[in-house]
Amino acid sequence: MPDELKDLGRKIEDAIKRRVAIGTRIGYPKLQEELLNRFDNARAIDFAIISMVRRDELVHFEGRKILERKRWKALFVNLLYFIYIVYFYA
């Protein structure tokens, strides 16, 4: 994401996380329209959605028309790693 869009992108990502519950599907155009009502920059909205897809927080379905918010699996992986360390090295 370009530097000038990073702060706005974080705000948009937070708005997406508040709007879309974990496990919920939403239409890409509907989400984009709702975010355009709050934020003026369509490019920043697209960058925020794409960055969340790259981090596996959102998943595309049906030819990128539908988005689903996934559980944040990194937290689970970190928890398993912590349990492994405690169990084998304690």
C-alpha positions in Angstrom: 0.0 0.0 0.0 1.4 3.4 -0.8 2.6 5.5 2.1 0.0 8.3 1.6 -2.8 5.7 2.0 -1.5 3.7 5.0 -3.3 5.7 7.7 -6.5 5.8 5.8 -6.1 2.1 4.9 -5.9 1.2 8.6 -9.0 3.1 9.4 -10.8 1.4 6.5 -9.6 -2.0 7.7 -10.9 -1.3 11.2 -14.3 -0.2 9.7 -14.4 -3.5 7.7 -13.7 -5.5 10.8 -16.5 -3.7 12.7 -18.9 -4.1 9.8 -18.3 -7.7 8.8 -18.5 -10.3 11.6 -16.2 -13.3 11.6 -17.7 -16.0 9.3 -20.1 -13.6 7.5 -20.3 -13.2 3.8 -21.0 -9.8 2.1 -21.1 -8.7 -1.5 -18.1 -6.9 -2.7 -20.1 -4.0 -4.3 -22.3 -3.6 -1.2 -19.2 -3.4 1.1 -17.5 -1.0 -1.3 -20.6 1.2 -1.5 -21.0 1.3 2.3 -17.4 2.3 2.7 -17.6 4.9 0.0 -20.4 6.6 2.1 -17.9 6.9 5.0 -14.6 7.3 3.1 -14.0 9.3 -0.1 -11.1 7.4 -1.5 -12.1 4.4 -3.6 -8.5 3.5 -4.2 -7.8 3.3 -0.5 -10.8 1.1 0.0 -9.6 -1.3 -2.7 -6.1 -1.4 -1.2 -7.5 -2.1 2.3 -9.7 -5.0 1.0 -6.8 -6.5 -1.1 -4.4 -6.3 1.9 -6.9 -8.1 4.1 -7.3 -10.8 1.4 -3.5 -11.2 1.3 -3.4 -11.6 5.1 -6.1 -14.2 4.9 -8.5 -12.1 6.9 -11.0 -12.0 3.9 -11.6 -14.6 1.2 -13.1 -14.1 -2.2 -15.9 -16.3 -3.5 -17.9 -16.5 -6.7 -15.5 -14.7 -9.0 -14.6 -12.1 -6.4 -18.2 -10.9 -6.0 -18.5 -12.2 -2.4 -16.2 -11.6 0.5 -16.1 -13.7 3.7 -14.3 -12.7 6.9 -12.2 -15.6 8.2 -11.0 -16.3 11.7 -7.5 -15.0 12.4 -5.5 -18.2 12.3 -2.2 -16.6 13.3 -3.5 -16.3 16.9 -4.2 -20.0 16.9 -0.8 -20.8 15.5 0.9 -18.6 18.1 -1.1 -20.3 20.8 0.0 -23.8 19.6 3.6 -22.7 19.4 3.4 -21.4 23.0 1.9 -24.7 24.2 4.6 -26.6 22.4 7.4 -24.5 24.0 5.9 -24.8 27.5 5.2 -28.5 27.2 8.6 -29.6 25.8 11.0 -27.1 27.4 9.4 -26.5 30.9 
